Amino acid sequence: MATATVKQNGTAKKTTSTKKTVQKKLAKEAIGEPTSPITKDEITNTPEPPKPVVNLDDRMLKFEQMKGLAHQRERLTSTLSELNKFKYNQSDSASFEIVDSQKLSFMTTNTNLIHMVTNFLRNTLEERKKQIEKQLITFEL
């Protein structure tokens, strides 16, 4: 049933176009005037919404964004796999080294520190992987 809201004197007044159309037809029939059947156009006076236009450039851009997210996920999965292969034990056979752009380095063989760093890296990478997977699942083209 189509309804319209008319604002008059600060109050909203609802009018029902279908009800009025039917009442007018019945009133004409009651006084003996010939009437035509009520058409669907008389009942629903709402225009159809336009179909959305698909922009190819926007769709291609979104596709590239999705490919980028998928690539990030693949790299994270690969890095996590390499990190999980890393084995260290209580002997001095494991070492950890960080080198910066000026060739300054930090190196340790402390297995407790290596264990803490690898666990932190693993947790951070897994959290980021979950975020990217959530973005991929909710991604709309």
PyMOL commands that set and color helices and strands:
alter all, ss='L'
color gray80, all
select helices_A, chain A and resi 17-30+40-43+56-85+111-138
alter helices_A, ss='H'
color red, helices_A
select strands_A, chain A and resi 3-8+11-16+96-99+105-108
alter strands_A, ss='S'
color yellow, strands_A
deselect
rebuild
show_as cartoon
